[in-house]
Amino acid sequence: WHCTRVMDIMERQMPADGLFPLYYNQEVGAWASDEVSFGAMGDSFYEYLLKQWLFTGKQEARYWHMYNATLAGLMHHLVVRT
């Protein structure tokens, strides 16, 4: 139940580019930084979006949409053609 409430908040406050900051201030209900990481401290969250979708038998579409938005943000900000 509590995990679902957390994901409700994350979904409502999902950044436009799909990349979630590392820190959230639950007292004020807002992101506490702009720092994003696909490495230390950040990678597990993105992995769990996909795992939650799979765990729900691919029925909970919001996890799939959040994961895809994250991948789009990753591709936009971090992948560069040379």
KELORO-198657 format. One record per atom (N, C-alpha, C, O, CB): residue number from 1; residue in one letter; atom name; x, y, z. Coordinates in Angstrom, 2 decimals. Glycine has a CB too. Example, Ala and Ser with C-alpha at 12.3 -4.5 7.8 and 13.67 -1.06 7.14 Angstrom:
2
1|A|N|13.19|-5.69|7.80
1|A|CA|12.30|-4.50|7.80
1|A|C|13.20|-3.30|7.80
1|A|O|14.24|-3.32|8.46
1|A|CB|11.31|-4.47|9.05
2|S|N|12.85|-2.25|7.08
2|S|CA|13.67|-1.06|7.14
2|S|C|12.90|0.03|7.87
2|S|O|13.41|1.14|8.04
2|S|CB|14.08|-0.60|5.72
This chain:
82
1|W|N|0.82|-1.19|0.00
1|W|CA|0.00|0.00|0.00
1|W|C|0.86|1.25|0.00
1|W|O|0.63|2.17|-0.79
1|W|CB|-0.93|0.00|1.20
2|H|N|1.87|1.30|0.89
2|H|CA|2.73|2.48|0.96
2|H|C|3.54|2.65|-0.32
2|H|O|3.75|3.78|-0.77
2|H|CB|3.67|2.39|2.16
3|C|N|3.99|1.55|-0.90
3|C|CA|4.74|1.63|-2.16
3|C|C|3.88|2.22|-3.27
3|C|O|4.37|2.99|-4.09
3|C|CB|5.26|0.26|-2.57
4|T|N|2.62|1.85|-3.29
4|T|CA|1.71|2.38|-4.31
4|T|C|1.52|3.87|-4.12
4|T|O|1.48|4.62|-5.10
4|T|CB|0.36|1.66|-4.26
5|R|N|1.41|4.31|-2.88
5|R|CA|1.28|5.76|-2.62
5|R|C|2.51|6.51|-3.08
5|R|O|2.40|7.59|-3.66
5|R|CB|1.05|6.03|-1.12
6|V|N|3.68|5.95|-2.84
6|V|CA|4.93|6.59|-3.29
6|V|C|4.94|6.70|-4.81
6|V|O|5.30|7.74|-5.36
6|V|CB|6.17|5.80|-2.79
7|M|N|4.55|5.63|-5.48
7|M|CA|4.55|5.65|-6.94
7|M|C|3.48|6.61|-7.48
7|M|O|3.67|7.19|-8.55
7|M|CB|4.31|4.24|-7.49
8|D|N|2.38|6.78|-6.77
8|D|CA|1.38|7.78|-7.16
8|D|C|2.01|9.16|-7.19
8|D|O|1.81|9.93|-8.13
8|D|CB|0.16|7.75|-6.19
9|I|N|2.76|9.47|-6.15
9|I|CA|3.43|10.78|-6.06
9|I|C|4.47|10.93|-7.15
9|I|O|4.54|11.96|-7.81
9|I|CB|4.09|10.95|-4.68
10|M|N|5.27|9.90|-7.35
10|M|CA|6.31|9.94|-8.38
10|M|C|5.70|10.16|-9.76
10|M|O|6.21|10.93|-10.57
10|M|CB|7.15|8.65|-8.36
11|E|N|4.62|9.48|-10.02
11|E|CA|3.96|9.61|-11.32
11|E|C|3.40|11.02|-11.51
11|E|O|3.54|11.61|-12.58
11|E|CB|2.84|8.57|-11.47
12|R|N|2.75|11.55|-10.48
12|R|CA|2.18|12.91|-10.57
12|R|C|3.24|13.97|-10.76
12|R|O|3.02|14.96|-11.45
12|R|CB|1.37|13.22|-9.31
13|Q|N|4.41|13.77|-10.15
13|Q|CA|5.46|14.78|-10.20
13|Q|C|6.61|14.38|-11.13
13|Q|O|7.74|14.83|-10.96
13|Q|CB|5.99|15.04|-8.81
14|M|N|6.30|13.53|-12.08
14|M|CA|7.30|13.07|-13.02
14|M|C|7.82|14.23|-13.86
14|M|O|7.03|14.96|-14.47
14|M|CB|6.73|11.96|-13.94
15|P|N|9.14|14.42|-13.88
15|P|CA|9.70|15.50|-14.70
15|P|C|9.36|15.31|-16.18
15|P|O|9.17|14.18|-16.64
15|P|CB|11.22|15.56|-14.52
16|A|N|9.28|16.40|-16.90
16|A|CA|8.89|16.36|-18.31
16|A|C|9.80|15.47|-19.14
16|A|O|9.35|14.83|-20.09
16|A|CB|8.88|17.76|-18.88
17|D|N|11.09|15.43|-18.79
17|D|CA|12.02|14.62|-19.58
17|D|C|12.12|13.18|-19.07
17|D|O|12.89|12.39|-19.62
17|D|CB|13.39|15.25|-19.56
18|G|N|11.36|12.83|-18.03
18|G|CA|11.34|11.47|-17.53
18|G|C|12.50|11.10|-16.63
18|G|O|12.58|9.96|-16.17
18|G|CB|11.32|10.55|-18.66
19|L|N|13.39|12.04|-16.35
19|L|CA|14.55|11.76|-15.51
19|L|C|14.30|12.27|-14.10
19|L|O|14.17|13.47|-13.87
19|L|CB|15.83|12.41|-16.11
20|F|N|14.24|11.35|-13.18
20|F|CA|13.90|11.70|-11.79
20|F|C|15.12|12.13|-11.01
20|F|O|16.15|11.46|-11.05
20|F|CB|13.23|10.52|-11.10
21|P|N|15.03|13.26|-10.30
21|P|CA|16.13|13.68|-9.43
21|P|C|16.37|12.66|-8.32
21|P|O|15.50|11.85|-8.00
21|P|CB|15.83|15.05|-8.83
22|L|N|17.55|12.72|-7.74
22|L|CA|17.93|11.76|-6.70
22|L|C|17.19|11.98|-5.39
22|L|O|16.93|11.02|-4.66
22|L|CB|19.41|11.84|-6.46
23|Y|N|16.86|13.21|-5.08
23|Y|CA|16.33|13.52|-3.75
23|Y|C|14.94|14.14|-3.82
23|Y|O|14.64|14.99|-4.66
23|Y|CB|17.28|14.45|-3.01
24|Y|N|14.10|13.69|-2.90
24|Y|CA|12.73|14.19|-2.79
24|Y|C|12.48|14.60|-1.35
24|Y|O|12.78|13.84|-0.43
24|Y|CB|11.68|13.12|-3.26
25|N|N|11.94|15.79|-1.14
25|N|CA|11.63|16.27|0.20
25|N|C|10.15|16.00|0.46
25|N|O|9.28|16.70|-0.04
25|N|CB|11.96|17.80|0.35
26|Q|N|9.89|14.96|1.25
26|Q|CA|8.50|14.58|1.51
26|Q|C|7.76|15.58|2.39
26|Q|O|6.53|15.62|2.39
26|Q|CB|8.46|13.22|2.15
27|E|N|8.50|16.38|3.14
27|E|CA|7.84|17.37|4.00
27|E|C|7.19|18.48|3.18
27|E|O|6.12|18.97|3.53
27|E|CB|8.85|17.98|4.98
28|V|N|7.83|18.88|2.09
28|V|CA|7.27|19.94|1.25
28|V|C|6.64|19.40|-0.03
28|V|O|5.99|20.13|-0.76
28|V|CB|8.35|20.95|0.91
29|G|N|6.85|18.10|-0.29
29|G|CA|6.25|17.48|-1.47
29|G|C|6.83|17.94|-2.78
29|G|O|6.11|18.19|-3.74
29|G|CB|4.80|17.74|-1.48
30|A|N|8.17|18.05|-2.81
30|A|CA|8.83|18.52|-4.03
30|A|C|10.22|17.91|-4.15
30|A|O|10.80|17.45|-3.16
30|A|CB|8.91|20.06|-4.06
31|W|N|10.74|17.93|-5.36
31|W|CA|12.11|17.46|-5.56
31|W|C|13.07|18.37|-4.81
31|W|O|12.90|19.59|-4.81
31|W|CB|12.47|17.41|-7.07
32|A|N|14.06|17.78|-4.18
32|A|CA|15.00|18.55|-3.36
32|A|C|16.28|18.88|-4.12
32|A|O|17.15|19.57|-3.58
32|A|CB|15.34|17.78|-2.10
33|S|N|16.41|18.41|-5.34
33|S|CA|17.58|18.73|-6.15
33|S|C|17.24|18.50|-7.61
33|S|O|16.17|17.98|-7.94
33|S|CB|18.81|17.87|-5.72
34|D|N|18.16|18.90|-8.47
34|D|CA|18.02|18.63|-9.90
34|D|C|18.99|17.53|-10.34
34|D|O|19.05|17.18|-11.52
34|D|CB|18.27|19.91|-10.71
35|E|N|19.73|17.00|-9.39
35|E|CA|20.75|15.99|-9.71
35|E|C|20.10|14.67|-10.11
35|E|O|19.26|14.13|-9.38
35|E|CB|21.69|15.78|-8.50
36|V|N|20.50|14.16|-11.27
36|V|CA|19.99|12.90|-11.80
36|V|C|21.16|11.96|-11.98
36|V|O|22.25|12.40|-12.34
36|V|CB|19.22|13.10|-13.13
37|S|N|20.95|10.66|-11.74
37|S|CA|22.03|9.70|-11.92
37|S|C|21.49|8.37|-12.44
37|S|O|20.46|7.89|-11.97
37|S|CB|22.79|9.48|-10.61
38|F|N|22.20|7.80|-13.40
38|F|CA|21.92|6.44|-13.83
38|F|C|22.95|5.50|-13.23
38|F|O|22.98|4.31|-13.54
38|F|CB|21.91|6.34|-15.38
39|G|N|23.78|6.04|-12.38
39|G|CA|24.78|5.26|-11.67
39|G|C|24.41|5.20|-10.20
39|G|O|23.26|4.96|-9.84
39|G|CB|26.19|5.84|-11.85
40|A|N|25.40|5.41|-9.38
40|A|CA|25.21|5.32|-7.93
40|A|C|24.02|6.14|-7.47
40|A|O|23.86|7.30|-7.85
40|A|CB|26.46|5.78|-7.20
41|M|N|23.19|5.53|-6.64
41|M|CA|22.03|6.13|-6.00
41|M|C|20.82|6.32|-6.91
41|M|O|19.74|6.64|-6.41
41|M|CB|22.41|7.43|-5.42
42|G|N|20.95|6.15|-8.21
42|G|CA|19.82|6.39|-9.09
42|G|C|19.40|5.20|-9.91
42|G|O|18.22|5.08|-10.25
42|G|CB|20.14|7.48|-9.99
43|D|N|20.32|4.32|-10.22
43|D|CA|20.02|3.24|-11.16
43|D|C|18.94|2.28|-10.67
43|D|O|18.15|1.78|-11.47
43|D|CB|21.27|2.47|-11.45
44|S|N|18.89|2.02|-9.39
44|S|CA|17.91|1.06|-8.87
44|S|C|16.48|1.52|-9.13
44|S|O|15.63|0.70|-9.46
44|S|CB|18.12|0.85|-7.37
45|F|N|16.22|2.79|-8.98
45|F|CA|14.86|3.29|-9.22
45|F|C|14.41|2.97|-10.64
45|F|O|13.30|2.49|-10.84
45|F|CB|14.78|4.80|-8.96
46|Y|N|15.26|3.23|-11.61
46|Y|CA|14.91|2.99|-13.00
46|Y|C|14.75|1.49|-13.28
46|Y|O|13.87|1.09|-14.04
46|Y|CB|15.97|3.59|-13.93
47|E|N|15.58|0.68|-12.67
47|E|CA|15.45|-0.77|-12.81
47|E|C|14.11|-1.25|-12.25
47|E|O|13.46|-2.10|-12.84
47|E|CB|16.62|-1.50|-12.10
48|Y|N|13.72|-0.70|-11.11
48|Y|CA|12.48|-1.13|-10.48
48|Y|C|11.24|-0.73|-11.25
48|Y|O|10.21|-1.39|-11.12
48|Y|CB|12.40|-0.58|-9.10
49|L|N|11.30|0.32|-12.04
49|L|CA|10.15|0.65|-12.88
49|L|C|9.85|-0.51|-13.82
49|L|O|8.69|-0.93|-13.95
49|L|CB|10.41|1.94|-13.70
50|L|N|10.88|-1.03|-14.46
50|L|CA|10.69|-2.17|-15.36
50|L|C|10.29|-3.42|-14.58
50|L|O|9.40|-4.16|-15.00
50|L|CB|11.97|-2.42|-16.17
51|K|N|10.95|-3.66|-13.45
51|K|CA|10.63|-4.84|-12.65
51|K|C|9.20|-4.80|-12.12
51|K|O|8.54|-5.84|-12.06
51|K|CB|11.61|-4.95|-11.48
52|Q|N|8.72|-3.63|-11.73
52|Q|CA|7.35|-3.51|-11.23
52|Q|C|6.35|-3.84|-12.34
52|Q|O|5.34|-4.50|-12.10
52|Q|CB|7.09|-2.10|-10.68
53|W|N|6.64|-3.38|-13.54
53|W|CA|5.76|-3.69|-14.67
53|W|C|5.72|-5.20|-14.91
53|W|O|4.65|-5.78|-15.10
53|W|CB|6.23|-2.95|-15.93
54|L|N|6.89|-5.82|-14.90
54|L|CA|6.94|-7.27|-15.10
54|L|C|6.28|-8.02|-13.95
54|L|O|5.56|-8.99|-14.18
54|L|CB|8.39|-7.74|-15.25
55|F|N|6.51|-7.56|-12.72
55|F|CA|5.95|-8.21|-11.54
55|F|C|4.42|-8.18|-11.54
55|F|O|3.78|-9.10|-11.02
55|F|CB|6.47|-7.54|-10.29
56|T|N|3.84|-7.14|-12.12
56|T|CA|2.38|-7.03|-12.17
56|T|C|1.81|-7.78|-13.37
56|T|O|0.65|-7.59|-13.73
56|T|CB|1.95|-5.55|-12.21
57|G|N|2.62|-8.61|-13.99
57|G|CA|2.15|-9.37|-15.16
57|G|C|1.92|-8.48|-16.37
57|G|O|1.08|-8.78|-17.22
57|G|CB|0.88|-10.10|-14.82
58|K|N|2.66|-7.39|-16.44
58|K|CA|2.55|-6.41|-17.53
58|K|C|1.16|-5.76|-17.59
58|K|O|0.72|-5.32|-18.65
58|K|CB|2.87|-7.08|-18.87
59|Q|N|0.49|-5.73|-16.46
59|Q|CA|-0.85|-5.17|-16.39
59|Q|C|-0.89|-3.73|-15.90
59|Q|O|-1.83|-2.99|-16.20
59|Q|CB|-1.71|-6.02|-15.50
60|E|N|0.12|-3.32|-15.15
60|E|CA|0.15|-1.97|-14.55
60|E|C|0.90|-1.05|-15.52
60|E|O|2.11|-0.86|-15.40
60|E|CB|0.84|-1.98|-13.11
61|A|N|0.17|-0.49|-16.46
61|A|CA|0.77|0.26|-17.57
61|A|C|1.56|1.48|-17.12
61|A|O|2.48|1.91|-17.82
61|A|CB|-0.31|0.71|-18.51
62|R|N|1.23|2.04|-15.98
62|R|CA|1.95|3.27|-15.57
62|R|C|3.43|3.02|-15.39
62|R|O|4.24|3.90|-15.68
62|R|CB|1.36|3.82|-14.28
63|Y|N|3.81|1.84|-14.91
63|Y|CA|5.24|1.54|-14.75
63|Y|C|5.93|1.46|-16.10
63|Y|O|7.06|1.92|-16.26
63|Y|CB|5.44|0.22|-13.97
64|W|N|5.25|0.89|-17.08
64|W|CA|5.80|0.81|-18.42
64|W|C|5.94|2.21|-19.03
64|W|O|6.96|2.52|-19.65
64|W|CB|4.90|-0.08|-19.32
65|H|N|4.93|3.05|-18.85
65|H|CA|4.99|4.42|-19.38
65|H|C|6.10|5.23|-18.70
65|H|O|6.82|5.97|-19.37
65|H|CB|3.64|5.12|-19.20
66|M|N|6.22|5.09|-17.39
66|M|CA|7.28|5.82|-16.68
66|M|C|8.66|5.34|-17.13
66|M|O|9.57|6.14|-17.32
66|M|CB|7.13|5.63|-15.14
67|Y|N|8.81|4.03|-17.31
67|Y|CA|10.08|3.48|-17.77
67|Y|C|10.41|3.98|-19.17
67|Y|O|11.54|4.37|-19.44
67|Y|CB|10.04|1.94|-17.74
68|N|N|9.44|3.97|-20.06
68|N|CA|9.67|4.46|-21.42
68|N|C|10.00|5.94|-21.45
68|N|O|10.85|6.36|-22.24
68|N|CB|8.46|4.19|-22.28
69|A|N|9.34|6.73|-20.62
69|A|CA|9.66|8.16|-20.55
69|A|C|11.09|8.37|-20.08
69|A|O|11.79|9.26|-20.56
69|A|CB|8.68|8.89|-19.60
70|T|N|11.52|7.53|-19.15
70|T|CA|12.89|7.60|-18.66
70|T|C|13.87|7.27|-19.78
70|T|O|14.88|7.96|-19.94
70|T|CB|13.10|6.64|-17.49
71|L|N|13.59|6.24|-20.55
71|L|CA|14.47|5.87|-21.67
71|L|C|14.54|6.99|-22.70
71|L|O|15.61|7.26|-23.25
71|L|CB|13.99|4.58|-22.33
72|A|N|13.41|7.63|-22.96
72|A|CA|13.40|8.75|-23.91
72|A|C|14.26|9.90|-23.39
72|A|O|15.01|10.51|-24.16
72|A|CB|11.95|9.23|-24.16
73|G|N|14.16|10.19|-22.09
73|G|CA|15.00|11.23|-21.49
73|G|C|16.47|10.88|-21.54
73|G|O|17.32|11.73|-21.81
73|G|CB|14.59|11.48|-20.05
74|L|N|16.78|9.62|-21.29
74|L|CA|18.17|9.15|-21.38
74|L|C|18.70|9.35|-22.78
74|L|O|19.79|9.90|-22.97
74|L|CB|18.27|7.66|-20.98
75|M|N|17.94|8.91|-23.77
75|M|CA|18.39|9.05|-25.15
75|M|C|18.56|10.52|-25.55
75|M|O|19.50|10.87|-26.26
75|M|CB|17.39|8.37|-26.09
76|H|N|17.65|11.35|-25.09
76|H|CA|17.72|12.77|-25.44
76|H|C|18.92|13.48|-24.82
76|H|O|19.59|14.27|-25.48
76|H|CB|16.44|13.46|-25.00
77|H|N|19.19|13.19|-23.54
77|H|CA|20.23|13.94|-22.82
77|H|C|21.61|13.29|-22.85
77|H|O|22.62|13.99|-22.77
77|H|CB|19.82|14.10|-21.40
78|L|N|21.67|11.98|-22.96
78|L|CA|22.96|11.33|-22.77
78|L|C|23.54|10.66|-24.00
78|L|O|24.74|10.37|-24.03
78|L|CB|22.84|10.33|-21.72
79|V|N|22.75|10.41|-25.00
79|V|CA|23.26|9.75|-26.20
79|V|C|23.50|10.80|-27.27
79|V|O|22.60|11.56|-27.62
79|V|CB|22.27|8.65|-26.71
80|V|N|24.72|10.82|-27.78
80|V|CA|25.12|11.82|-28.76
80|V|C|25.71|11.11|-29.98
80|V|O|26.53|10.21|-29.85
80|V|CB|26.14|12.82|-28.15
81|R|N|25.28|11.52|-31.14
81|R|CA|25.87|11.00|-32.38
81|R|C|27.07|11.86|-32.75
81|R|O|27.04|13.08|-32.65
81|R|CB|24.82|10.97|-33.54
82|T|N|28.11|11.19|-33.18
82|T|CA|29.32|11.92|-33.60
82|T|C|29.68|11.55|-35.03
82|T|O|30.66|12.06|-35.57
82|T|CB|30.51|11.62|-32.66
